[in-house]
Amino acid sequence: MRLLQLGLVVAFVFAASFGPFLAMGQLNQVLMRLFPFRRGLCHAYWAPNFWALYNFADKLAALAGTKLQFLDSSVLSKSSMTAGLVQEYSHTVLPSVTPAVTFACTVLSILPSLIHLWIQPSNERTFLRCLVSCAFGSFIFGWHVHEKAILLIIIPLSLLAVGSRADAKVFLLLAFIGHYSLFPLIFTQAETMIKVFMFLFYAMFANASLSTLHK
């Protein structure tokens, strides 16, 4: 009975979310944005994940190859993942990454957490830990990950932070680094002082609050 109730809730959410787009014939547009396979491995502003390091390694290898005359300098122009454009591209030296590869890496990274949750569904904190772990796996290995996706990790982790000193330490570190990585999204000169003040205020408030809570 509970499984049926859960199924009805999920079906209602899907119908409410996708029904209007289906009625207007715009479902294909929604799916293209949910699964942006034609928009390249990385977003124009790279999310700090594994594929950013992979792209950086490819650039270094290409530069080293041209310096050592193993590669023609003309190949550097073919690798445009640093051009700030949203498009498909091929790596110069390292093997190019396909959506299937990112999907496999993502599934493998979250599978241990899912198996643990299935075997030992003990309490809400176990579910939250699984949620954070899956969000982390998707952020690190997903296709065309936006930098803002770090919030999908930070927000549920904040709920764990109030219950455990160890989780609070991880939360503070990830929140500070994650929020700082979003600075380039607020790029005008008029917003600089505002974003710096808000970042510092949040950092001090979060640190002081969690330190008091976990004395």
C-alpha positions as protocol buffer text, in pm:
chain_id: "A"
residue {
  index: 1
  type: MET
  ca { x: 0 y: 0 z: 0 }
}
residue {
  index: 2
  type: ARG
  ca { x: 282 y: 241 z: 89 }
}
residue {
  index: 3
  type: LEU
  ca { x: 457 y: 159 z: -239 }
}
residue {
  index: 4
  type: LEU
  ca { x: 137 y: 242 z: -428 }
}
residue {
  index: 5
  type: GLN
  ca { x: 104 y: 573 z: -242 }
}
residue {
  index: 6
  type: LEU
  ca { x: 464 y: 659 z: -320 }
}
residue {
  index: 7
  type: GLY
  ca { x: 410 y: 571 z: -685 }
}
residue {
  index: 8
  type: LEU
  ca { x: 103 y: 795 z: -704 }
}
residue {
  index: 9
  type: VAL
  ca { x: 295 y: 1086 z: -552 }
}
residue {
  index: 10
  type: VAL
  ca { x: 579 y: 1043 z: -801 }
}
residue {
  index: 11
  type: ALA
  ca { x: 334 y: 1014 z: -1091 }
}
residue {
  index: 12
  type: PHE
  ca { x: 154 y: 1331 z: -978 }
}
residue {
  index: 13
  type: VAL
  ca { x: 480 y: 1525 z: -955 }
}
residue {
  index: 14
  type: PHE
  ca { x: 585 y: 1412 z: -1304 }
}
residue {
  index: 15
  type: ALA
  ca { x: 242 y: 1498 z: -1447 }
}
residue {
  index: 16
  type: ALA
  ca { x: 244 y: 1843 z: -1284 }
}
residue {
  index: 17
  type: SER
  ca { x: 600 y: 1910 z: -1401 }
}
residue {
  index: 18
  type: PHE
  ca { x: 591 y: 1780 z: -1757 }
}
residue {
  index: 19
  type: GLY
  ca { x: 218 y: 1795 z: -1835 }
}
residue {
  index: 20
  type: PRO
  ca { x: 210 y: 2161 z: -1945 }
}
residue {
  index: 21
  type: PHE
  ca { x: 513 y: 2114 z: -2172 }
}
residue {
  index: 22
  type: LEU
  ca { x: 361 y: 1799 z: -2319 }
}
residue {
  index: 23
  type: ALA
  ca { x: 34 y: 1983 z: -2387 }
}
residue {
  index: 24
  type: MET
  ca { x: 220 y: 2264 z: -2565 }
}
residue {
  index: 25
  type: GLY
  ca { x: 437 y: 2025 z: -2764 }
}
residue {
  index: 26
  type: GLN
  ca { x: 754 y: 2150 z: -2593 }
}
residue {
  index: 27
  type: LEU
  ca { x: 860 y: 1827 z: -2425 }
}
residue {
  index: 28
  type: ASN
  ca { x: 1151 y: 1781 z: -2666 }
}
residue {
  index: 29
  type: GLN
  ca { x: 1290 y: 2122 z: -2566 }
}
residue {
  index: 30
  type: VAL
  ca { x: 1274 y: 2026 z: -2200 }
}
residue {
  index: 31
  type: LEU
  ca { x: 1453 y: 1696 z: -2260 }
}
residue {
  index: 32
  type: MET
  ca { x: 1725 y: 1871 z: -2460 }
}
residue {
  index: 33
  type: ARG
  ca { x: 1795 y: 2094 z: -2161 }
}
residue {
  index: 34
  type: LEU
  ca { x: 1777 y: 1812 z: -1909 }
}
residue {
  index: 35
  type: PHE
  ca { x: 2017 y: 1605 z: -2118 }
}
residue {
  index: 36
  type: PRO
  ca { x: 2240 y: 1859 z: -2302 }
}
residue {
  index: 37
  type: PHE
  ca { x: 2447 y: 1603 z: -2492 }
}
residue {
  index: 38
  type: ARG
  ca { x: 2508 y: 1847 z: -2778 }
}
residue {
  index: 39
  type: ARG
  ca { x: 2646 y: 2122 z: -2555 }
}
residue {
  index: 40
  type: GLY
  ca { x: 2984 y: 1972 z: -2479 }
}
residue {
  index: 41
  type: LEU
  ca { x: 3149 y: 1793 z: -2191 }
}
residue {
  index: 42
  type: CYS
  ca { x: 3195 y: 2107 z: -1980 }
}
residue {
  index: 43
  type: HIS
  ca { x: 2999 y: 2426 z: -1936 }
}
residue {
  index: 44
  type: ALA
  ca { x: 3149 y: 2748 z: -2074 }
}
residue {
  index: 45
  type: TYR
  ca { x: 3254 y: 2833 z: -1718 }
}
residue {
  index: 46
  type: TRP
  ca { x: 3401 y: 2505 z: -1598 }
}
residue {
  index: 47
  type: ALA
  ca { x: 3263 y: 2344 z: -1286 }
}
residue {
  index: 48
  type: PRO
  ca { x: 3558 y: 2240 z: -1064 }
}
residue {
  index: 49
  type: ASN
  ca { x: 3518 y: 1867 z: -1125 }
}
residue {
  index: 50
  type: PHE
  ca { x: 3713 y: 1574 z: -1268 }
}
residue {
  index: 51
  type: TRP
  ca { x: 3657 y: 1675 z: -1630 }
}
residue {
  index: 52
  type: ALA
  ca { x: 3801 y: 2021 z: -1568 }
}
residue {
  index: 53
  type: LEU
  ca { x: 4121 y: 1849 z: -1453 }
}
residue {
  index: 54
  type: TYR
  ca { x: 4098 y: 1619 z: -1755 }
}
residue {
  index: 55
  type: ASN
  ca { x: 4070 y: 1917 z: -1991 }
}
residue {
  index: 56
  type: PHE
  ca { x: 4361 y: 2089 z: -1815 }
}
residue {
  index: 57
  type: ALA
  ca { x: 4573 y: 1776 z: -1847 }
}
residue {
  index: 58
  type: ASP
  ca { x: 4490 y: 1758 z: -2217 }
}
residue {
  index: 59
  type: LYS
  ca { x: 4595 y: 2121 z: -2263 }
}
residue {
  index: 60
  type: LEU
  ca { x: 4922 y: 2063 z: -2080 }
}
residue {
  index: 61
  type: ALA
  ca { x: 4992 y: 1750 z: -2284 }
}
residue {
  index: 62
  type: ALA
  ca { x: 4919 y: 1936 z: -2607 }
}
residue {
  index: 63
  type: LEU
  ca { x: 5146 y: 2225 z: -2511 }
}
residue {
  index: 64
  type: ALA
  ca { x: 5423 y: 1988 z: -2406 }
}
residue {
  index: 65
  type: GLY
  ca { x: 5381 y: 1794 z: -2729 }
}
residue {
  index: 66
  type: THR
  ca { x: 5423 y: 2106 z: -2942 }
}
residue {
  index: 67
  type: LYS
  ca { x: 5722 y: 2227 z: -2739 }
}
residue {
  index: 68
  type: LEU
  ca { x: 5892 y: 1889 z: -2781 }
}
residue {
  index: 69
  type: GLN
  ca { x: 5782 y: 1883 z: -3147 }
}
residue {
  index: 70
  type: PHE
  ca { x: 5579 y: 1567 z: -3106 }
}
residue {
  index: 71
  type: LEU
  ca { x: 5269 y: 1756 z: -3222 }
}
residue {
  index: 72
  type: ASP
  ca { x: 5209 y: 2022 z: -3484 }
}
residue {
  index: 73
  type: SER
  ca { x: 5120 y: 2359 z: -3330 }
}
residue {
  index: 74
  type: SER
  ca { x: 4811 y: 2374 z: -3551 }
}
residue {
  index: 75
  type: VAL
  ca { x: 4640 y: 2107 z: -3340 }
}
residue {
  index: 76
  type: LEU
  ca { x: 4606 y: 2348 z: -3048 }
}
residue {
  index: 77
  type: SER
  ca { x: 4339 y: 2546 z: -3227 }
}
residue {
  index: 78
  type: LYS
  ca { x: 4123 y: 2236 z: -3258 }
}
residue {
  index: 79
  type: SER
  ca { x: 4082 y: 2201 z: -2883 }
}
residue {
  index: 80
  type: SER
  ca { x: 3848 y: 2483 z: -2791 }
}
residue {
  index: 81
  type: MET
  ca { x: 3725 y: 2382 z: -2446 }
}
residue {
  index: 82
  type: THR
  ca { x: 3886 y: 2699 z: -2304 }
}
residue {
  index: 83
  type: ALA
  ca { x: 3724 y: 2935 z: -2554 }
}
residue {
  index: 84
  type: GLY
  ca { x: 3429 y: 3016 z: -2327 }
}
residue {
  index: 85
  type: LEU
  ca { x: 3180 y: 2874 z: -2579 }
}
residue {
  index: 86
  type: VAL
  ca { x: 2908 y: 2615 z: -2523 }
}
residue {
  index: 87
  type: GLN
  ca { x: 2978 y: 2359 z: -2793 }
}
residue {
  index: 88
  type: GLU
  ca { x: 3106 y: 2010 z: -2862 }
}
residue {
  index: 89
  type: TYR
  ca { x: 3479 y: 1963 z: -2897 }
}
residue {
  index: 90
  type: SER
  ca { x: 3743 y: 1692 z: -2915 }
}
residue {
  index: 91
  type: HIS
  ca { x: 4048 y: 1658 z: -2694 }
}
residue {
  index: 92
  type: THR
  ca { x: 4386 y: 1694 z: -2859 }
}
residue {
  index: 93
  type: VAL
  ca { x: 4597 y: 1430 z: -2686 }
}
residue {
  index: 94
  type: LEU
  ca { x: 4379 y: 1244 z: -2436 }
}
residue {
  index: 95
  type: PRO
  ca { x: 4084 y: 1034 z: -2556 }
}
residue {
  index: 96
  type: SER
  ca { x: 3767 y: 1238 z: -2609 }
}
residue {
  index: 97
  type: VAL
  ca { x: 3495 y: 1178 z: -2352 }
}
residue {
  index: 98
  type: THR
  ca { x: 3144 y: 1078 z: -2457 }
}
residue {
  index: 99
  type: PRO
  ca { x: 2817 y: 1106 z: -2262 }
}
residue {
  index: 100
  type: ALA
  ca { x: 2823 y: 727 z: -2216 }
}
residue {
  index: 101
  type: VAL
  ca { x: 3160 y: 750 z: -2038 }
}
residue {
  index: 102
  type: THR
  ca { x: 3037 y: 1020 z: -1800 }
}
residue {
  index: 103
  type: PHE
  ca { x: 2722 y: 819 z: -1733 }
}
residue {
  index: 104
  type: ALA
  ca { x: 2924 y: 508 z: -1649 }
}
residue {
  index: 105
  type: CYS
  ca { x: 3159 y: 704 z: -1421 }
}
residue {
  index: 106
  type: THR
  ca { x: 2866 y: 868 z: -1245 }
}
residue {
  index: 107
  type: VAL
  ca { x: 2683 y: 540 z: -1188 }
}
residue {
  index: 108
  type: LEU
  ca { x: 2997 y: 369 z: -1057 }
}
residue {
  index: 109
  type: SER
  ca { x: 3065 y: 658 z: -819 }
}
residue {
  index: 110
  type: ILE
  ca { x: 2716 y: 656 z: -664 }
}
residue {
  index: 111
  type: LEU
  ca { x: 2652 y: 281 z: -671 }
}
residue {
  index: 112
  type: PRO
  ca { x: 2818 y: 202 z: -333 }
}
residue {
  index: 113
  type: SER
  ca { x: 2599 y: 460 z: -158 }
}
residue {
  index: 114
  type: LEU
  ca { x: 2284 y: 331 z: -325 }
}
residue {
  index: 115
  type: ILE
  ca { x: 2365 y: -28 z: -235 }
}
residue {
  index: 116
  type: HIS
  ca { x: 2436 y: 68 z: 126 }
}
residue {
  index: 117
  type: LEU
  ca { x: 2107 y: 258 z: 150 }
}
residue {
  index: 118
  type: TRP
  ca { x: 1917 y: -36 z: 0 }
}
residue {
  index: 119
  type: ILE
  ca { x: 2072 y: -286 z: 241 }
}
residue {
  index: 120
  type: GLN
  ca { x: 2065 y: -67 z: 553 }
}
residue {
  index: 121
  type: PRO
  ca { x: 1785 y: 193 z: 527 }
}
residue {
  index: 122
  type: SER
  ca { x: 1828 y: 282 z: 893 }
}
residue {
  index: 123
  type: ASN
  ca { x: 1720 y: 647 z: 933 }
}
residue {
  index: 124
  type: GLU
  ca { x: 1689 y: 990 z: 777 }
}
residue {
  index: 125
  type: ARG
  ca { x: 2058 y: 1068 z: 820 }
}
residue {
  index: 126
  type: THR
  ca { x: 2151 y: 764 z: 615 }
}
residue {
  index: 127
  type: PHE
  ca { x: 1926 y: 887 z: 337 }
}
residue {
  index: 128
  type: LEU
  ca { x: 2079 y: 1236 z: 355 }
}
residue {
  index: 129
  type: ARG
  ca { x: 2431 y: 1093 z: 339 }
}
residue {
  index: 130
  type: CYS
  ca { x: 2331 y: 894 z: 32 }
}
residue {
  index: 131
  type: LEU
  ca { x: 2178 y: 1207 z: -122 }
}
residue {
  index: 132
  type: VAL
  ca { x: 2498 y: 1405 z: -64 }
}
residue {
  index: 133
  type: SER
  ca { x: 2712 y: 1123 z: -200 }
}
residue {
  index: 134
  type: CYS
  ca { x: 2502 y: 1091 z: -516 }
}
residue {
  index: 135
  type: ALA
  ca { x: 2505 y: 1467 z: -571 }
}
residue {
  index: 136
  type: PHE
  ca { x: 2883 y: 1461 z: -531 }
}
residue {
  index: 137
  type: GLY
  ca { x: 2919 y: 1180 z: -784 }
}
residue {
  index: 138
  type: SER
  ca { x: 2700 y: 1361 z: -1036 }
}
residue {
  index: 139
  type: PHE
  ca { x: 2893 y: 1686 z: -987 }
}
residue {
  index: 140
  type: ILE
  ca { x: 3235 y: 1524 z: -1022 }
}
residue {
  index: 141
  type: PHE
  ca { x: 3164 y: 1298 z: -1320 }
}
residue {
  index: 142
  type: GLY
  ca { x: 2847 y: 1432 z: -1486 }
}
residue {
  index: 143
  type: TRP
  ca { x: 2815 y: 1562 z: -1842 }
}
residue {
  index: 144
  type: HIS
  ca { x: 2802 y: 1941 z: -1891 }
}
residue {
  index: 145
  type: VAL
  ca { x: 2782 y: 2013 z: -1519 }
}
residue {
  index: 146
  type: HIS
  ca { x: 2700 y: 2371 z: -1422 }
}
residue {
  index: 147
  type: GLU
  ca { x: 2909 y: 2530 z: -1149 }
}
residue {
  index: 148
  type: LYS
  ca { x: 2588 y: 2606 z: -954 }
}
residue {
  index: 149
  type: ALA
  ca { x: 2530 y: 2232 z: -911 }
}
residue {
  index: 150
  type: ILE
  ca { x: 2761 y: 2247 z: -607 }
}
residue {
  index: 151
  type: LEU
  ca { x: 2457 y: 2381 z: -418 }
}
residue {
  index: 152
  type: LEU
  ca { x: 2288 y: 2040 z: -460 }
}
residue {
  index: 153
  type: ILE
  ca { x: 2564 y: 1906 z: -233 }
}
residue {
  index: 154
  type: ILE
  ca { x: 2592 y: 2196 z: 10 }
}
residue {
  index: 155
  type: ILE
  ca { x: 2220 y: 2228 z: 92 }
}
residue {
  index: 156
  type: PRO
  ca { x: 2153 y: 1868 z: 211 }
}
residue {
  index: 157
  type: LEU
  ca { x: 2496 y: 1863 z: 377 }
}
residue {
  index: 158
  type: SER
  ca { x: 2389 y: 2162 z: 586 }
}
residue {
  index: 159
  type: LEU
  ca { x: 2120 y: 1942 z: 745 }
}
residue {
  index: 160
  type: LEU
  ca { x: 2383 y: 1686 z: 841 }
}
residue {
  index: 161
  type: ALA
  ca { x: 2613 y: 1957 z: 976 }
}
residue {
  index: 162
  type: VAL
  ca { x: 2382 y: 2043 z: 1266 }
}
residue {
  index: 163
  type: GLY
  ca { x: 2387 y: 1684 z: 1393 }
}
residue {
  index: 164
  type: SER
  ca { x: 2755 y: 1593 z: 1378 }
}
residue {
  index: 165
  type: ARG
  ca { x: 3085 y: 1773 z: 1438 }
}
residue {
  index: 166
  type: ALA
  ca { x: 3252 y: 1570 z: 1162 }
}
residue {
  index: 167
  type: ASP
  ca { x: 2978 y: 1660 z: 913 }
}
residue {
  index: 168
  type: ALA
  ca { x: 3000 y: 2024 z: 1022 }
}
residue {
  index: 169
  type: LYS
  ca { x: 3372 y: 2034 z: 937 }
}
residue {
  index: 170
  type: VAL
  ca { x: 3308 y: 1888 z: 593 }
}
residue {
  index: 171
  type: PHE
  ca { x: 3019 y: 2127 z: 539 }
}
residue {
  index: 172
  type: LEU
  ca { x: 3221 y: 2437 z: 630 }
}
residue {
  index: 173
  type: LEU
  ca { x: 3507 y: 2340 z: 402 }
}
residue {
  index: 174
  type: LEU
  ca { x: 3281 y: 2255 z: 109 }
}
residue {
  index: 175
  type: ALA
  ca { x: 3055 y: 2558 z: 160 }
}
residue {
  index: 176
  type: PHE
  ca { x: 3345 y: 2803 z: 165 }
}
residue {
  index: 177
  type: ILE
  ca { x: 3514 y: 2654 z: -141 }
}
residue {
  index: 178
  type: GLY
  ca { x: 3185 y: 2598 z: -326 }
}
residue {
  index: 179
  type: HIS
  ca { x: 3053 y: 2949 z: -270 }
}
residue {
  index: 180
  type: TYR
  ca { x: 3389 y: 3104 z: -359 }
}
residue {
  index: 181
  type: SER
  ca { x: 3387 y: 2907 z: -687 }
}
residue {
  index: 182
  type: LEU
  ca { x: 3065 y: 3089 z: -781 }
}
residue {
  index: 183
  type: PHE
  ca { x: 3228 y: 3433 z: -764 }
}
residue {
  index: 184
  type: PRO
  ca { x: 3283 y: 3461 z: -1142 }
}
residue {
  index: 185
  type: LEU
  ca { x: 2905 y: 3440 z: -1193 }
}
residue {
  index: 186
  type: ILE
  ca { x: 2871 y: 3777 z: -1018 }
}
residue {
  index: 187
  type: PHE
  ca { x: 3126 y: 3962 z: -1224 }
}
residue {
  index: 188
  type: THR
  ca { x: 3035 y: 4330 z: -1243 }
}
residue {
  index: 189
  type: GLN
  ca { x: 3241 y: 4583 z: -1048 }
}
residue {
  index: 190
  type: ALA
  ca { x: 2934 y: 4715 z: -866 }
}
residue {
  index: 191
  type: GLU
  ca { x: 2866 y: 4368 z: -722 }
}
residue {
  index: 192
  type: THR
  ca { x: 3221 y: 4294 z: -606 }
}
residue {
  index: 193
  type: MET
  ca { x: 3195 y: 4444 z: -258 }
}
residue {
  index: 194
  type: ILE
  ca { x: 2850 y: 4295 z: -207 }
}
residue {
  index: 195
  type: LYS
  ca { x: 2954 y: 3938 z: -290 }
}
residue {
  index: 196
  type: VAL
  ca { x: 3273 y: 3962 z: -83 }
}
residue {
  index: 197
  type: PHE
  ca { x: 3086 y: 4101 z: 219 }
}
residue {
  index: 198
  type: MET
  ca { x: 2812 y: 3839 z: 196 }
}
residue {
  index: 199
  type: PHE
  ca { x: 3066 y: 3560 z: 156 }
}
residue {
  index: 200
  type: LEU
  ca { x: 3270 y: 3673 z: 459 }
}
residue {
  index: 201
  type: PHE
  ca { x: 2959 y: 3731 z: 670 }
}
residue {
  index: 202
  type: TYR
  ca { x: 2822 y: 3386 z: 585 }
}
residue {
  index: 203
  type: ALA
  ca { x: 3158 y: 3221 z: 651 }
}
residue {
  index: 204
  type: MET
  ca { x: 3192 y: 3382 z: 995 }
}
residue {
  index: 205
  type: PHE
  ca { x: 2828 y: 3322 z: 1088 }
}
residue {
  index: 206
  type: ALA
  ca { x: 2832 y: 2955 z: 982 }
}
residue {
  index: 207
  type: ASN
  ca { x: 3162 y: 2889 z: 1157 }
}
residue {
  index: 208
  type: ALA
  ca { x: 3054 y: 3062 z: 1479 }
}
residue {
  index: 209
  type: SER
  ca { x: 2710 y: 2895 z: 1483 }
}
residue {
  index: 210
  type: LEU
  ca { x: 2837 y: 2542 z: 1424 }
}
residue {
  index: 211
  type: SER
  ca { x: 3125 y: 2590 z: 1668 }
}
residue {
  index: 212
  type: THR
  ca { x: 2876 y: 2692 z: 1937 }
}
residue {
  index: 213
  type: LEU
  ca { x: 2644 y: 2405 z: 1853 }
}
residue {
  index: 214
  type: HIS
  ca { x: 2917 y: 2139 z: 1871 }
}
residue {
  index: 215
  type: LYS
  ca { x: 3102 y: 2258 z: 2182 }
}
